[in-house]
Amino acid sequence: MQVGVLALQGAFREHREAFDALGVSTTEVRTPDDLGGVDALIIPGGESTTILKLLETSALAAPLKERLNDAMPTFGTCAGLILLARVVVDGRADQVPLNAIDLTVRRNAYGTQLASFEVPLTIEGMDGAPFPGVFIRAPVVEAVGEHVEVLAEHSGRPVLVRQGRIWASTFHPELSGDLRVHERFLDEVMR
């Protein structure tokens, strides 16, 4: 299995390190050819409007939408969740999300970088200690569609969700030092 990590901007290195620790081969995705050679994709945190612009200028936007429509396993974290959502509130007027998961999301809803925080999360179906949820300028999921499964919440709001083979989190599992979310994503989507 080859996991691609979208490497246009954001925390892509940390995701690669998490998969390396799990013994999973990764490729940094920067071109349509890179995308064509992967079985699953991680869309990291970063700045969602910048990543969207870079998807266009790198000619990745159209092939990515096609792969998403073909049910390529994908996990978006923080800005990646914003990109995958159906509706983005408080986005730029020209910000068109990928519409891969039926979510309404509000950008930077928890506040600025200074308002970043970490909380223990109970994740459905995950044994052991709570997962360390790292929230940095995090979005808030305001609504989920009927086919979206909520796997974890913080203060009554979804923070880890999935719809079929698309996963998304408002927090940064790659910064937690805990590999369980990455491992579970792989286990479940690659069955």
C-alpha positions in Angstrom: 0.0 0.0 0.0 1.2 3.5 -0.9 -0.1 6.4 1.1 0.1 9.8 -0.4 0.5 12.9 1.7 -0.5 16.1 0.0 2.7 18.2 0.2 1.8 21.6 -1.1 1.7 23.4 2.3 1.1 22.5 5.9 2.0 19.7 8.3 2.7 17.0 5.7 6.1 16.0 7.2 4.5 15.1 10.5 2.0 12.8 8.7 4.8 11.1 6.8 6.7 10.5 10.1 3.5 8.9 11.6 3.2 6.5 8.7 6.9 5.8 8.7 6.6 4.8 12.4 3.8 2.4 11.3 6.0 0.9 8.6 3.8 2.3 5.8 5.3 3.6 2.6 4.4 7.2 1.8 4.8 9.5 -1.2 4.7 13.3 -1.1 2.0 14.3 -3.6 2.7 17.5 -5.5 1.7 16.6 -9.1 -1.1 14.6 -10.8 1.4 11.9 -11.5 2.2 11.6 -7.8 -1.5 11.3 -7.0 -2.0 8.6 -9.6 0.5 6.3 -7.8 -1.2 6.3 -4.4 -3.8 4.1 -2.8 -4.9 6.6 -0.1 -4.3 10.3 0.6 -3.8 12.5 3.6 -4.7 16.2 3.3 -2.8 17.9 6.1 -3.5 20.9 8.2 -2.2 24.2 7.1 -4.0 27.1 5.5 -7.1 26.0 3.6 -7.3 28.8 1.1 -3.6 28.6 0.3 -3.9 24.8 -0.2 -6.9 25.3 -2.5 -4.9 27.8 -4.6 -2.0 25.5 -4.8 -4.2 22.6 -5.9 -5.3 24.7 -8.9 -1.8 26.0 -9.8 -0.3 22.4 -9.5 -3.1 21.0 -11.7 -4.1 18.7 -8.9 -7.6 20.0 -8.3 -9.4 18.1 -11.1 -7.6 14.7 -10.6 -8.1 14.9 -6.9 -11.8 15.5 -7.3 -11.9 12.5 -9.7 -10.1 10.3 -7.2 -12.4 11.4 -4.4 -15.4 10.6 -6.6 -13.9 7.2 -7.2 -13.9 6.6 -3.4 -10.1 6.9 -2.8 -9.5 6.6 1.0 -8.7 10.1 2.2 -8.1 11.6 5.6 -8.2 15.4 6.0 -6.9 17.0 9.2 -7.9 20.6 10.2 -7.4 22.5 6.9 -7.8 19.1 5.2 -11.3 18.8 6.8 -12.2 22.2 5.5 -11.1 21.3 2.0 -13.1 18.0 2.0 -16.3 19.6 3.4 -19.5 20.3 1.5 -20.0 23.8 2.9 -17.5 26.3 4.4 -18.8 29.1 6.6 -16.6 32.2 6.9 -14.5 31.1 4.0 -13.3 33.3 1.2 -15.9 34.1 -1.5 -13.8 32.2 -4.0 -13.3 29.2 -1.7 -14.9 26.2 -3.3 -14.6 23.0 -1.2 -14.1 19.6 -2.6 -17.6 18.4 -1.4 -16.2 14.9 -0.5 -17.9 14.6 3.0 -21.3 16.0 4.0 -20.2 18.6 6.6 -20.8 22.2 7.2 -17.6 23.7 8.8 -16.6 27.1 10.1 -12.9 28.1 9.6 -10.8 29.1 12.6 -13.8 28.9 14.9 -11.8 28.2 18.1 -9.8 31.4 17.6 -6.3 32.4 16.7 -3.0 30.5 17.1 -2.9 31.8 20.7 -6.1 30.0 21.4 -4.6 26.6 20.5 -5.2 23.8 23.1 -4.9 20.1 23.7 -7.7 17.9 25.3 -8.1 14.2 25.8 -10.6 12.7 23.4 -12.7 9.6 23.7 -12.8 8.0 20.2 -15.5 5.5 19.5 -14.2 2.0 19.2 -10.7 2.9 20.4 -9.5 1.2 23.6 -6.9 2.5 26.0 -6.2 6.0 27.2 -8.0 9.0 25.7 -6.4 10.3 22.5 -4.5 13.6 22.8 -6.4 16.0 20.6 -4.2 18.9 19.5 -6.3 21.9 18.2 -4.5 24.7 16.4 -6.7 27.5 14.8 -9.2 24.6 14.5 -12.4 24.6 12.5 -15.7 23.7 14.1 -18.1 21.2 12.4 -21.5 22.9 12.6 -23.5 20.2 10.9 -23.1 16.7 9.6 -25.1 14.9 6.9 -27.1 11.7 7.7 -24.4 9.4 6.3 -21.6 11.0 8.4 -20.5 9.0 11.4 -19.2 11.0 14.4 -16.3 9.1 16.0 -15.3 11.8 18.6 -16.6 15.0 20.0 -15.3 17.9 22.1 -17.8 20.1 23.9 -20.7 18.5 22.1 -19.2 19.2 18.6 -17.9 16.5 16.2 -14.1 16.5 15.9 -13.4 13.2 14.2 -15.9 12.0 11.5 -16.0 9.6 8.6 -18.3 9.0 5.6 -17.4 5.8 3.8 -13.7 5.9 3.1 -13.4 9.7 3.8 -12.2 10.6 7.3 -11.7 14.1 8.7 -10.7 15.6 12.0 -10.6 19.2 13.3 -7.6 18.3 15.4 -4.0 17.3 14.4 -3.4 13.6 15.2 0.0 13.9 13.5 1.1 16.2 16.3 -0.1 14.1 19.2 2.7 11.5 19.4 0.0 8.8 19.3 -0.3 6.7 16.2 -3.7 5.1 16.9 -5.8 7.4 14.6 -3.5 6.9 11.6 -3.4 3.2 12.3 -7.2 2.9 12.6 -7.8 4.9 9.4 -5.5 2.5 7.5 -7.1 -0.6 9.1 -10.6 0.5 8.3 -10.3 1.9 4.8 -7.9 -0.7 3.4 -10.0 -3.7 4.4 
